């Protein structure tokens, strides 16, 4: 049960946090947030592909 609820709660928390910081930041801050999200997405996809093929 916790395997299903914990990721959903974590996802909602992350989305809320990003939305909160996005609305309160300047254009430079928004660029930094976007860059961080892009790096996290690329890292996550790379790690997933690595773990699938390993």
Secondary structure, 3 states (H helix, E strand, C coil): CHHHHHHHHHHHHHHHHHHHHHHCCCHHHHHHHHHHHHHHHHHHHHHHHHHHHC
